[in-house]
Amino acid sequence: SSAGHDRSQCRECCQHNLRQDSFLPAALCTAMVETEPREPKRQEVEVESRGKTRVRAYVWWYKRILTSLRSSSGVITPLFTSLVVLALSVLVGLFLYATPVILSNGLLSNSSDPTIWRVASAAKCRQFLNLTQHVESLLLAAHFVLYSQRVEGHFIPQYNFEDRVAPDVQEDEVQQSNVLLTLAQFYREVRRRPDKFPTGLQTRMHEALLLSFSFWEANSRSTKSGARYIIYPRAQIGRLETLSQVILALLHFHRSLEAGVLPRGVGINAPSFFQTSQGWRVKQALDDYSAYFLRLRLSSGRFVRTLEANGRPRKQHKLKMHEASSEGTALLAMVSLAKFYRRGDLWQKVRESARAMMDAYGASSAGEEGEGRSELRDFYEHGA
């Protein structure tokens, strides 16, 4: 362009230099050549025109058959009805076969909206997850999580699938509490559809959850007022996200046992789970954890993301005191306590916190492509 050449001349020059192995950088030439608009392949054009022509032919023959049959017979006969049903069946089958071609090449070919293009591409895949596949995948995942639980109650964080051993890596308490939350969600799904899962799975998951809750209870500390917080083994500070996910797991477990037949071997003589010693411990843990959880909430509605080993919230510098993923999880935990644990007094705090967090992360991401947009994405994962 500096020499006054047009684009076609530059393209020919690049191709010539590539053939002559000149000093012109090959990557630059390749980029310039590839930026040229390419003409559509003849095969794609033929597929597009063939799909449109095929559908128009189906509609035309269908109308022709109906017109001829109605003109030949004055009344609707069983033969006419049978022929209409047969024609409709053939037409529907052929139309379903040609629908991906219509969506990808016909009706939406003139649209430049990337969202419509993604819908058109997804329309080519017509395999949807049914209940059987959902149960099978959940069953496999539940068995894998149960197999990964250690005798102390927490879980193996990683596997090396080549030699099938667990590598010696530093454990992340947020990941550990996330696995507990996942197992509690699995358990709730199993309790909802007990006829779809093996009989002993409920009991096995029930025991695994109680063992995991015992692990977190053993690594909890109490304040003078009785509120409890979590300090993970070999950690110097506690984390809001860990506490929020443990509260959510306890809530899922609590909701799972509100109705239905109790798992085998649990509370044999008790009319309900919450009248057993296990149910009392779950309710007491929810009350104690939620009491300290609300202490991490500031008057502005935001949450402090870490706490000292002695139980004091770590009110650091403004940029370090809050974390998007932690606050999103905390907002979800507060909503869940208000809705499923019958804490109606929290709804006003929920509204204030949601407004404050959206003002913080929504405003910071406006017009930015870097850290602000990333924080909004981390908050959205649970905060939405």
N, C-alpha and C positions, 0 to 999 in steps of 0.2 A: 504494500500500500504506500510505503514511503517513496517508491520509484514511480508511482502513478499508474501502476498496473491495476486492472480490474480483477475480480475474484477468479474468473475462469483462467486468466493467465497465470495467476499465482498457483492455482491448482495444477496446471500443466507443468509449471516450473518445479513444483514439489515432486510430482511423479517422475519427471526427468532426472532430478537430483537423486531420488531414491534408486532409480535404475543405474545411474552412473557412480553410485557410492561416493558422492561428493561430501564436502565438509558440513553441509547443512544438517542440523540435528534431525535424526529420524523421527523422534517423538513429536517435534514441532510439525514436521511435514504430515505425519499421520493424523495429528489433531486437526490440521487445516483441511486435509482431504476428507476426514470423517465428518466435519461440520457441514459439508455440502448436503443439501436436501436430497434424499434418495427417492426415486420413483417407486411406487408400489409394485410389488412383484405381480407378474401376470397370473400366477397361480392363486394369489389372494383375491384378485379381482374376479377371477373365474368362480371361486367359491362363493363370493358375495352375490354375484349375479345369479348363480345357480340356486342359492338358497331363496332369494326373492322370487325367482321364476317358479320354483317348486311350490311355494305357498300359494301364489296367485293361481297356479294350475289346480291345486286342491280345492280352493274356494269356487273356482269356475265350474269344475266337474260336479261339485256338490250341488250348486244351484241348478245345473243342467238336469241332474237326476231328479231333484224335487219337482221341477217344472214338468218334465216328461211324465212322471208318475201321476201327478195331479191332473194333467190334461187327458190321460188315458183312462182314468177311473173317476167317476163322479163322486164316489164316497170313499171314505178312508176304510180300507180293508185290513185284516190282519197281515196280509202279504205286504201291503204298503208300509205298515208299522214296522215289520221285521226288516224290510229293506232300509228304512230310514235309520233304525237303530244300528244296522250293520254299517251303513255309510258314515254315521257319526263316529262309530268306534274306529273305523279306518282313518277318518280325518283327524281325530284326536291323537291317535298313535303317531301318525305321520307329522302332525304339527309339533308334538313334543320332541320328536326326533330333530326337527328343524329349528326349534326355539333357540338353542345356543347360537346358531348362525344368524338368526334375526337380531338377537340382542347385541352380539359383538360386531356384526358387520352391516346390519340393515338399519334398524330404527334409531340406534344411537351413534351411527357413524359420523354424523355431522356435529356432535357435541364435543366441546373442548373442556368440559368440567371433569377434573380428575376423579371426583367422587362417583359420577355416573360411569366412568370407565371402570372403576373398581367393582361397582355393582354388576356391570356387564360381564366382567371377567369371572366374578363369583357365580354368575348364573350358569356358567358352563358346568360347574360341579353341582350335581343334583343329589348328592348323598348327604342326608341329614342324620344327626345323632338321635337314634331312637332310645326308648327306655331300656331295652336289653343291653345295648352297647354302653349306655350310661352306667348301668349296674355292674357290668363286667369291668369297665375301666376303674370304677370306684373300688370294686373289690380287690383288684390288683394293687391299686395305690394303698389301700388300707393294710393289706398283707405286708407290703414293703415297709410301711411306716412301723407296723408292729414288730416286724423282724429287726428293725434298726434300733429298737429301744434297748437301752442298757439296764442293768439290774438296779442302778440307782434311780432310774426314772427319766433321765434325759436321753438324747438320741445321738446316734453316730452321724456326724455332719457330712462325711464324704466317703465314697467308695472308689477303690481302684479296680475297675472291672477286668483288667488284664490278669492280675494275680489274686483278685477277689479278697483283698484285705482293706481295712480302713487305715488310711495314712494318718500319721501323727501330726495333726494340724491344730492350730489354736481355735477353740470353739468361740462362736459368736452368740452372745446371749439373746440377741434379737432373732437370729435364725432359730435358736432352740425354742423360744416362745412362739415363733411362727409355726413350727412343726406341731406344737401342742394345740394351737388354734386350728390348724388343718385337721388334726385327729378329732377334735371336738366337733367340727363341722361334718366330718365323715360319720361320726356317731349319731348326730342328729338326723342325718339322711337315712341311716340304717333303722333308727327308731321310727321314722315316718313310714317306711315300707318294710316291715319285718318279714312279710311273706316273700320278698324278692332276694333275701340274703340267707346264708347258712344259719342254722339255729344257734350254734355256739359263738358266732361272731359278735353278737351283742355282749355276751359275758366277757369275751376276751378283750374287747375294746373298753368295756366298763372298767375292768381291772387295770388296763394300761393307763387309762386316764386318772384313776385314783392314785396309781403309783407315780405318775408324773406330777400330779398336784402335791403329793407328799414331798417330792424333790424340791419344788418351789417353796413349799412351806418350811422345809428345813433350812433354806437359804434366805429366809425372811427375818426381819428384825422389827421390833415394836417400839413405838414411842410411849411416852408417859401416859398419854390418853388412850392407848390401846390400838391406835391405827398402825397398820403394818405396811412395810415397803420391802423391796427385793434388792439384795446385793448379791450378784452372781459370784460363784467361787473364784478366788484369786483376782477379783475386781476391786478397785479402790472407790468407785462411784457407782451409783445406780442410774438406770435409764428409764425415761418416761415411756418409750415405745414398748419395752419389755413388760412393764407393769400394765399397760393398756391391753396388750395382747393376752396376758394371763387373765385379766378381768373378762375379756371377751370369750375366752375359752371356758371359764367358769359359768358365764351366762348361757352359752350354748349347751353345756352339760346340764345346767339347771332347767332350761326349757325342754330339753329332751326327755326329762323324767317327770314333767308335770302331769302327764297323762299316759295311759297305756299300761300294759302288763309289765311288771318289773323283770329285768333279766334274771335268769335262773341262778339261784344261790345268793341273791341280794335281798335282804330284808324279808326273810321268810314269814315272820309273824306280824309284820307291820302292814297296816292298811295302805300306806303311801311311803314313797321314798323319803320324803322330808320329815317323817317321823322316826327315821332310823338315825343311828349315830353318824353314818356317812352323810346323809342329807343335812344334818345339823352342822357338820364341819364345812360343807360346801357353802351353806348360807352364811356361816360365821366368817369364812374367808372372803366372801364377796363384800360383806359389810366392812371388814377391816381394811381390805385393799382399796375399796372405793372411798373410804374416809380419808386415807392418805392421798389418793389420786386427786381429790378435789383441792388438796393443799398446794399442789403444783400449779394450780390455775391462778393467774394474776387478776387484779381488779380490772385490767383492760380486756380480759377475755382470752388472752394468749396463755400458753402453757410453757413452763420451764422444762427443758429437755433432759436435764441431769439433776442428780441430788447427791449430797455428801453421804459418807458412810454413817455419819451420826444422825441422818434423817433430815438435814436442812437442805432446802432447795438451793441449787447453785445459780444465784442471780449474777451472771457474768455480764460482760459487755453486750450491748444490744444485738450485735451481729452474731454472737456466739450463744446467746441464751435460748434461741428458738431454732427449731428444725422442722422442715416441711413434712417429712414422712411421720415424725413423732406427733406433730400436732394433728395431722390427718387421722392417725390412729386414735389419738385421744378424743377427738371430736366424735368418731364412730363409737367409742366406748361410752362416752357420756350420753349419746343418743340412745344406745342400747340399754343403758341403765334406766333412763327415763321411760322408755317404751316397754321393755320386757321385764324389768325388775320393779315396776310400779313406783318409780321415783318421780312423781309429777312435779316436785319442787325444782327439778333440774331443767325444765323446759325453757325458762327465762334465761338461764345461764347458757343453754345450748344456742339460743338465738344470738345472744351477745357474742359468744365465741365464734360462731359461724360468720357473723358480720365482720368481726375483727380480723379473722384469718383470710377471708376473701379480700378485704381491703389491703392486707399485707401482700399476699401472693398474687392476687389479680393485678394490683397496681404495679408491682415490681416486674411483672412479665409483659406489660403493655409496651409494644414496640421493641422488645428485646428478643434476641435469639440465643442468648447464652445462659448465664446462671439463673436469671429470673424465670425464664421459660422452664428450665429444669426443676426449679423449686415448685412451680405450679403443677408440673406433672407428678412429682413425688407427693404433694398434698392431695392431688385428685384421686390417687390410687385408693385411699380409704376415706378421705374427707367428702367425696362426692355422695 
